[in-house]
Amino acid sequence: MLRQLRRHGFERSILAVGYQGDVIHSHFGERSAGLQLAYAFESRPLGTGGALRNAADLVQSESVLVTNGDSYTDVDLTGLVSFYRDTNADACVVLAPADGRVDCGSVLLDGSDNITSFVEKRGLSGPAHLNAGIYMLSARLLHDIPAGTQVSLEQQLLPEWLREGKRVKGFISPSRCVDIGTPERYQSAQHLLANAELMACDLQHENQL
């Protein structure tokens, strides 16, 4: 994931860490994969939204790319940033093919790529997309989250932003979301991500020729 960020021109990443955060810090240090690294440590679990608020003071830009640390989607991050800016959105959610899965959050869109609803881990009768756990957010949204509060980005904040009339857009990616939520998926991810790295290295080499 760090190498993916660097390939798309990112220079700095904030790692929101809790359990064994010191081990992660010891492994990666202050720089890895060409990225400057900063760390936001949690003394207790804060949920995905609370973790973002905990890291908000380390953000140095007006917008921020947020990614889950336990899944990978080979998405065009450069295109995502451009889409976010061009649509003047408050938030953008990367959407991946659902592939029949019902154990992840689903997202419904209208004809203008506006997200109309979030359905977390339930089956839907109509067409839907999978929330890939990758977001472009206005940094001010992070500071609006109550500090020190355990809150979910997916289940609480995103639906609340919709109800408040925030501009929440969906950025559709054709690439599947690879997660490591079960031992079987973790094993499968080793092969998929190894192939993704090889393809990325080959593409980078071709661009340098």
C-alpha positions as CSV (number, residue, x, y, z in Angstrom):
1,M,0.0,0.0,0.0
2,L,2.9,2.4,0.8
3,R,4.4,1.6,-2.6
4,Q,1.1,2.2,-4.3
5,L,0.9,5.7,-2.7
6,R,4.4,6.5,-3.8
7,R,3.7,5.4,-7.4
8,H,0.8,8.0,-7.5
9,G,2.9,10.8,-6.2
10,F,2.2,10.9,-2.5
11,E,5.0,12.0,-0.3
12,R,3.7,11.6,3.2
13,S,1.6,9.1,5.1
14,I,0.1,9.1,8.6
15,L,-0.3,5.6,10.1
16,A,-3.1,5.4,12.7
17,V,-2.0,2.6,15.0
18,G,-3.3,1.0,18.1
19,Y,-2.5,-2.6,19.2
20,Q,1.2,-3.2,18.8
21,G,1.7,0.3,17.3
22,D,5.2,0.4,18.7
23,V,6.1,-2.7,16.6
24,I,4.7,-1.1,13.5
25,H,6.7,2.1,14.2
26,S,9.9,0.0,14.9
27,H,9.5,-1.8,11.6
28,F,8.8,1.1,9.3
29,G,10.5,3.9,11.1
30,E,10.1,7.5,9.9
31,R,10.5,6.7,6.2
32,S,9.5,3.8,4.0
33,A,8.9,3.1,0.3
34,G,9.9,6.7,-0.4
35,L,7.3,8.1,1.9
36,Q,7.7,10.3,5.0
37,L,5.8,8.6,7.8
38,A,4.0,10.0,10.9
39,Y,2.2,8.1,13.5
40,A,-1.1,8.6,15.4
41,F,-1.1,6.3,18.4
42,E,-4.4,5.2,20.1
43,S,-4.3,4.4,23.8
44,R,-7.7,2.7,23.4
45,P,-9.8,1.6,20.4
46,L,-11.5,4.6,18.8
47,G,-13.1,3.0,15.8
48,T,-12.4,4.0,12.2
49,G,-13.8,7.5,12.7
50,G,-12.3,8.1,16.0
51,A,-8.9,7.1,14.7
52,L,-9.2,9.7,11.9
53,R,-10.0,12.4,14.5
54,N,-7.0,11.2,16.5
55,A,-4.8,11.7,13.5
56,A,-6.4,15.0,12.3
57,D,-3.8,17.3,13.9
58,L,-1.0,15.6,11.9
59,V,-2.7,16.4,8.6
60,Q,-0.9,19.1,6.7
61,S,-3.2,19.6,3.7
62,E,-6.8,20.7,3.0
63,S,-7.8,17.2,1.9
64,V,-6.7,13.7,2.8
65,L,-6.6,10.3,1.3
66,V,-7.9,7.7,3.8
67,T,-7.3,3.9,3.3
68,N,-8.1,0.9,5.4
69,G,-4.9,-1.0,6.4
70,D,-6.2,-4.5,5.9
71,S,-7.4,-4.4,2.3
72,Y,-6.0,-3.4,-1.1
73,T,-7.6,-2.2,-4.3
74,D,-5.5,-1.5,-7.4
75,V,-7.4,1.8,-7.9
76,D,-6.2,4.8,-9.9
77,L,-5.5,7.1,-6.9
78,T,-4.4,9.9,-9.3
79,G,-7.8,9.7,-10.9
80,L,-9.5,9.6,-7.6
81,V,-7.9,12.9,-6.5
82,S,-8.8,14.6,-9.7
83,F,-12.4,13.3,-9.5
84,Y,-12.6,14.6,-5.9
85,R,-11.4,18.1,-6.9
86,D,-13.4,18.3,-10.2
87,T,-16.7,17.4,-8.5
88,N,-16.1,19.8,-5.5
89,A,-17.1,16.9,-3.2
90,D,-16.8,16.9,0.6
91,A,-16.1,13.2,0.4
92,C,-15.4,10.5,-2.2
93,V,-15.7,6.8,-1.6
94,V,-13.9,4.3,-3.9
95,L,-16.4,1.6,-5.0
96,A,-15.3,-1.8,-6.2
97,P,-17.4,-4.6,-7.8
98,A,-19.6,-6.4,-5.3
99,D,-18.9,-9.8,-6.9
100,G,-21.9,-11.2,-5.0
101,R,-20.4,-10.6,-1.5
102,V,-22.8,-9.6,1.3
103,D,-20.3,-9.5,4.1
104,C,-19.1,-6.0,3.3
105,G,-20.7,-2.6,3.1
106,S,-22.7,-1.9,-0.1
107,V,-23.3,1.5,-1.6
108,L,-26.0,2.8,-3.9
109,L,-25.5,5.6,-6.4
110,D,-27.8,7.8,-8.5
111,G,-27.0,8.7,-12.2
112,S,-24.6,11.5,-11.2
113,D,-22.3,9.4,-9.0
114,N,-23.9,10.8,-5.9
115,I,-24.1,8.2,-3.1
116,T,-27.7,7.8,-2.0
117,S,-27.3,5.2,0.8
118,F,-24.9,3.0,2.6
119,V,-25.9,-0.6,3.6
120,E,-23.4,-2.2,5.9
121,K,-23.0,-6.0,5.5
122,R,-26.4,-6.9,4.4
123,G,-27.7,-8.4,1.1
124,L,-29.4,-6.1,-1.4
125,S,-31.9,-7.0,-4.1
126,G,-30.7,-4.3,-6.5
127,P,-27.4,-3.5,-8.0
128,A,-24.8,-2.2,-5.6
129,H,-21.1,-1.5,-5.3
130,L,-18.7,-2.6,-2.5
131,N,-17.2,0.1,-0.3
132,A,-13.5,-0.5,-0.9
133,G,-12.4,1.4,2.3
134,I,-10.6,4.1,0.4
135,Y,-11.7,7.8,0.7
136,M,-10.9,11.3,-0.2
137,L,-12.1,13.6,2.5
138,S,-12.0,17.3,3.3
139,A,-9.7,17.7,6.3
140,R,-12.3,19.9,8.0
141,L,-14.6,16.8,8.3
142,L,-11.9,15.1,10.4
143,H,-11.8,18.1,12.8
144,D,-15.6,18.0,13.1
145,I,-15.5,14.5,14.6
146,P,-15.7,14.7,18.5
147,A,-12.2,14.1,19.9
148,G,-11.6,11.0,22.0
149,T,-14.9,9.4,20.9
150,Q,-15.3,5.9,19.6
151,V,-17.1,6.3,16.3
152,S,-17.4,4.4,13.0
153,L,-16.6,6.2,9.7
154,E,-18.6,3.6,7.7
155,Q,-21.6,3.0,10.0
156,Q,-22.1,6.4,11.6
157,L,-20.2,9.3,10.0
158,L,-20.8,8.7,6.3
159,P,-24.5,8.2,6.7
160,E,-24.7,11.3,8.9
161,W,-22.8,13.4,6.4
162,L,-25.4,12.3,3.8
163,R,-28.3,13.3,6.1
164,E,-26.6,16.7,6.6
165,G,-26.5,17.3,2.9
166,K,-22.7,16.9,2.4
167,R,-21.6,16.2,-1.2
168,V,-20.6,12.5,-1.0
169,K,-19.5,11.0,-4.3
170,G,-18.8,7.5,-5.5
171,F,-15.6,6.8,-7.5
172,I,-16.1,3.5,-9.3
173,S,-13.0,1.3,-9.8
174,P,-13.1,-1.9,-11.9
175,S,-10.5,-3.5,-9.6
176,R,-11.7,-5.9,-6.9
177,C,-11.1,-5.2,-3.2
178,V,-8.7,-7.7,-1.7
179,D,-9.0,-8.1,2.1
180,I,-7.3,-10.3,4.7
181,G,-10.3,-10.7,7.0
182,T,-10.2,-14.5,7.1
183,P,-7.2,-16.9,7.0
184,E,-8.5,-18.1,3.5
185,R,-8.6,-14.5,2.2
186,Y,-5.2,-13.8,3.7
187,Q,-3.7,-16.7,1.9
188,S,-5.3,-15.7,-1.4
189,A,-4.2,-12.1,-1.0
190,Q,-0.5,-13.2,-0.9
191,H,-0.8,-14.4,-4.6
192,L,-3.0,-11.5,-5.8
193,L,-0.8,-8.8,-4.2
194,A,2.4,-10.4,-5.4
195,N,1.1,-10.3,-9.0
196,A,-0.1,-6.7,-8.5
197,E,3.4,-5.7,-7.4
198,L,5.0,-7.4,-10.4
199,M,2.6,-5.7,-12.8
200,A,3.3,-2.3,-11.1
201,C,7.0,-2.8,-11.3
202,D,6.8,-3.8,-15.0
203,L,4.7,-0.7,-15.8
204,Q,7.0,1.6,-13.9
205,H,10.0,0.1,-15.8
206,E,8.2,0.7,-19.2
207,N,7.5,4.3,-18.3
208,Q,11.1,4.9,-17.5
209,L,12.3,3.5,-20.9
